[in-house]
Amino acid sequence: MNKFNCLLLAAVSSIVLFLQCLSVAAASPSRVPPLTGPITRAFDLPEQNWAAGHRGIDFAGSKGEQVFAASAGRVTWVGQVGGVTMVTITHSDGLRSTYQPVSPSVEPGQQVSVGAKIGSLLEGHQGCPGEACLHFGVLDKDKYLNPQDWLGGTDGSRVRLLPMNAHPRKVPLGLMTSEASGPWPVPGVVTCEFGPRTNPITGNSEIHDGTDIGAPCGTPIKAWSDGVVTFAQMTAGYGNRVVLADSPGNETSYSHLQGFNVAAGQRVKSGDVVGFVGTTGYSTGCHLHFSVVRDGKFINPRQIVRE
């Protein structure tokens, strides 16, 4: 093959990869976490309206951190309730999301898009284990809903929340293999390859640090290799994410999950179900974002996956 043909082939390949990545961007994500930190306290609705409980979820953060609209809607309340400053957004389906304590940057009547900044986090939330926490709630008229279900998918029973101070059980990682252990973690069609791309959410150029596999939401995701779960919780960009270490410096990760089937510290075998396909975080549809780290660096999963 002459030099011109090589250059032409490279150019065509780049265009195909670019179009593949944009093909899943037909719609923006409808919901994103309002804060980038982990969840520190779960939803706990009491049986009686007057009883103690926890009618939302708490996200860990830092004073002054940006708070984002979890979904598009209209700001219908900015003010204080019980001395705590709160923002309420009413969405197109009539549901309301609430954010407190925040220093608001929006006004009543203002339309906001999903992920738009609505204020900055304040200190003082009762029971917060760190510097500052955001209490996030979702209501259907006067009924409190589980925000984790609302953000993460329809099957909330699969979601396992872990406390920030949870300590993973120590397992001798040196006994685990980092050799190729199996095919893709979920059956489906590769919709975006590893490598340079234009982010379908932000429009920015970036390195896509994994491979996207399109599959129906709720499809079981299998561990690619033996290992220990070092992370299993929600993040802003990756949504619900599981990280599995198979040896020091080597890991696989599974992102945008609808729900978890493992917890941090748990040891799993290749083929065990670690979670379920979803579209949480910065996602444009049901898919698995599968990443591989070797010697502390992201690599193309195709280098090790056996197809």
C-alpha positions in Angstrom: 0.0 0.0 0.0 1.5 3.4 -1.0 1.8 6.4 1.3 -1.3 8.1 -0.2 -3.5 5.1 0.3 -2.3 4.8 3.9 -3.1 8.4 4.6 -6.5 8.0 3.0 -7.3 4.9 5.0 -6.3 6.7 8.3 -8.5 9.7 7.4 -11.5 7.5 6.6 -11.0 5.5 9.8 -11.0 8.7 11.9 -14.2 9.9 10.3 -16.0 6.6 10.9 -14.9 6.6 14.5 -16.1 10.2 14.9 -19.5 9.3 13.4 -19.9 6.2 15.6 -19.4 8.2 18.7 -21.9 10.9 17.6 -24.4 8.3 16.6 -25.3 7.7 20.2 -25.8 11.4 20.9 -29.3 11.8 19.4 -30.5 13.0 22.8 -28.9 14.7 25.8 -29.1 13.0 29.1 -32.4 13.7 30.9 -31.0 13.5 34.4 -27.6 14.0 36.0 -26.4 14.0 39.7 -26.7 17.5 41.2 -23.2 17.2 42.8 -20.0 15.3 41.8 -19.4 13.7 45.3 -20.4 10.3 46.6 -23.7 9.7 48.4 -23.3 9.7 52.1 -26.8 9.0 53.3 -29.5 7.0 51.6 -33.3 7.6 51.2 -35.2 6.3 54.2 -38.9 7.2 54.0 -40.7 6.7 57.4 -44.0 4.7 57.5 -45.7 7.7 59.1 -45.5 11.3 57.7 -44.8 12.6 61.2 -42.0 10.1 62.0 -38.3 10.7 61.6 -36.6 9.4 58.5 -34.6 10.8 55.6 -36.7 12.1 52.7 -33.9 12.4 50.2 -30.3 11.6 49.7 -27.1 13.5 50.7 -24.1 14.1 48.5 -20.7 14.9 50.0 -19.1 18.1 48.7 -17.1 21.2 49.7 -18.2 24.7 50.6 -18.7 26.7 47.4 -18.9 23.7 45.1 -21.2 24.1 42.1 -24.7 22.6 42.4 -26.4 21.5 39.1 -30.0 21.1 38.0 -30.6 17.3 38.0 -33.1 17.7 35.1 -34.5 20.5 32.9 -37.3 22.5 34.3 -38.5 25.8 35.8 -37.3 27.3 39.1 -40.4 27.6 41.2 -39.0 28.4 44.6 -35.9 30.1 46.0 -35.9 30.9 49.6 -35.5 29.6 53.2 -37.4 26.8 54.8 -36.6 26.4 58.5 -33.7 28.8 58.1 -32.1 26.7 55.3 -31.8 28.2 51.8 -33.4 25.9 49.2 -34.0 25.8 45.4 -36.9 23.9 43.9 -37.2 23.0 40.2 -40.5 21.8 38.7 -40.0 19.5 35.7 -42.1 18.9 32.7 -43.7 15.7 34.2 -44.8 17.7 37.3 -42.2 16.2 39.6 -40.2 18.6 41.8 -36.5 18.4 42.7 -35.1 20.2 45.8 -31.6 21.3 46.7 -30.4 22.5 50.1 -28.4 24.2 51.5 -27.3 26.3 48.6 -26.4 29.9 47.8 -28.7 30.3 44.7 -27.7 31.7 41.4 -31.1 31.4 39.8 -34.5 33.1 40.3 -38.1 31.9 40.5 -39.5 31.6 37.0 -36.2 30.9 35.4 -35.9 28.0 32.9 -32.9 25.8 33.4 -31.4 23.0 31.4 -30.1 19.7 32.7 -26.7 20.2 34.3 -27.1 24.0 34.5 -25.5 25.6 37.5 -28.2 26.7 40.0 -26.0 27.7 43.0 -23.1 26.8 45.2 -23.1 24.5 48.2 -23.2 25.9 51.7 -22.1 24.4 55.0 -24.4 23.4 57.8 -26.4 20.4 56.7 -27.3 18.4 59.7 -25.6 15.0 60.0 -23.0 15.8 57.3 -19.9 13.7 57.9 -17.6 16.1 56.0 -17.1 19.8 55.2 -20.5 20.2 53.4 -23.3 18.1 52.0 -26.2 18.6 49.6 -29.6 17.3 50.6 -31.4 16.4 47.3 -35.0 15.5 47.2 -37.6 14.5 44.6 -41.4 14.9 45.1 -44.5 13.9 43.2 -47.0 16.4 44.6 -46.7 15.7 48.4 -45.2 12.2 48.0 -41.4 11.8 48.5 -39.7 9.6 45.9 -36.3 7.9 46.2 -33.9 10.3 44.3 -31.5 7.4 43.7 -34.1 5.6 41.7 -35.0 8.7 39.8 -31.4 9.4 38.9 -30.2 5.9 38.3 -33.0 3.9 36.7 -36.3 2.2 37.3 -35.0 -0.7 39.4 -34.0 0.8 42.7 -33.8 -2.6 44.4 -30.6 -3.3 42.7 -28.8 -0.2 44.0 -26.5 -0.6 47.0 -25.3 2.6 48.8 -22.0 2.5 50.7 -21.0 4.8 53.5 -18.0 7.0 52.9 -16.1 5.4 55.8 -16.5 1.9 54.5 -13.2 0.0 54.4 -12.7 -2.6 51.7 -11.7 -6.1 52.9 -8.1 -6.7 52.2 -7.5 -9.4 49.7 -4.1 -10.6 48.3 -4.2 -9.0 44.9 -1.0 -10.7 43.9 -2.8 -14.0 43.7 -5.1 -12.7 41.0 -4.6 -13.0 37.3 -4.3 -10.0 35.0 -4.2 -12.2 31.9 -7.0 -12.0 29.3 -10.0 -13.7 30.9 -13.0 -13.4 28.5 -15.1 -11.5 25.9 -16.9 -8.2 26.4 -18.6 -7.9 29.8 -22.0 -7.5 28.1 -23.4 -8.7 24.7 -24.2 -5.8 22.3 -22.9 -3.5 19.6 -19.8 -1.4 20.0 -21.1 2.2 19.6 -17.9 4.2 20.4 -14.3 3.0 20.3 -11.4 3.9 22.6 -9.4 7.0 21.4 -9.9 10.6 20.3 -13.5 11.8 19.8 -15.8 14.8 20.2 -17.8 14.4 23.4 -21.5 14.1 22.5 -22.5 15.9 25.7 -20.0 18.8 25.9 -18.9 19.0 22.3 -15.2 19.1 23.5 -12.4 17.1 22.0 -11.1 14.4 24.3 -9.7 10.9 24.7 -12.5 8.4 25.1 -11.0 6.2 27.9 -12.9 3.1 27.1 -15.2 1.3 24.8 -19.0 1.9 24.7 -21.2 -1.2 24.2 -24.9 -0.5 23.4 -27.3 -2.9 25.2 -30.8 -2.7 26.7 -31.0 -1.1 30.1 -31.2 -3.8 32.8 -28.9 -6.2 30.9 -26.6 -8.0 33.4 -22.9 -6.9 33.2 -20.3 -9.6 33.9 -16.9 -9.1 35.5 -14.2 -9.4 32.8 -11.7 -11.0 35.2 -11.3 -12.1 38.8 -10.6 -9.3 41.2 -11.7 -7.1 44.1 -14.3 -4.3 43.9 -12.5 -1.1 45.0 -15.3 1.3 44.1 -19.1 0.9 43.7 -21.1 4.2 43.8 -22.4 7.1 41.8 -20.2 9.8 40.2 -21.2 12.7 38.1 -19.7 11.9 34.7 -19.5 8.1 34.9 -22.9 7.7 36.7 -23.1 4.5 38.7 -19.6 3.0 38.4 -17.9 -0.2 39.5 -14.1 -0.5 39.5 -12.5 -3.9 39.8 -8.8 -4.4 40.6 -7.3 -7.6 39.3 -3.7 -6.8 40.4 -1.7 -3.8 41.5 -2.0 -1.0 38.9 -4.4 -3.1 36.8 -8.2 -2.7 36.8 -11.3 -2.7 34.8 -14.3 -0.4 35.3 -18.0 -0.5 34.3 -19.9 2.8 34.1 -23.3 4.3 33.6 -24.9 1.4 35.4 -28.6 1.2 36.2 -27.8 -0.5 39.5 -25.1 -2.5 41.4 -24.8 -6.1 42.2 -21.6 -5.8 44.2 -20.2 -3.8 47.0 -16.7 -2.3 47.7 -14.4 -4.9 49.2 -16.2 -7.8 47.6 -14.1 -10.4 45.7 -15.6 -11.6 42.4 -14.8 -14.1 39.8 -14.7 -13.7 36.0 -18.3 -13.9 34.8 -20.0 -12.8 38.0 -22.7 -10.1 37.5 -21.4 -6.8 38.9 -24.2 -4.6 37.8 -26.8 -3.8 35.1 -26.7 -1.7 31.9 -28.1 1.8 32.4 -27.8 5.4 31.3 -26.8 7.3 34.5 -24.3 10.2 34.6 -23.3 11.9 31.3 -24.9 9.3 29.0 -27.0 9.6 25.9 -28.6 6.1 26.1 -28.5 2.6 27.5 -24.9 1.3 27.2 -21.9 0.1 29.1 -18.7 2.2 29.2 -16.0 -0.4 29.7 -12.4 0.8 30.6 -9.2 -1.0 31.2 -6.2 0.2 33.1 -2.8 -1.5 32.8 0.3 -0.3 34.7 -1.7 2.7 35.8 -2.7 3.9 32.3 -5.9 3.5 30.3 -5.5 1.2 27.3 -7.7 0.2 24.4 -9.9 -2.7 25.8 -9.5 -4.4 22.4 -5.9 -5.1 23.3 -7.0 -7.7 25.9 -10.6 -8.6 25.2 -11.0 -12.0 23.5 -13.8 -11.7 20.9 
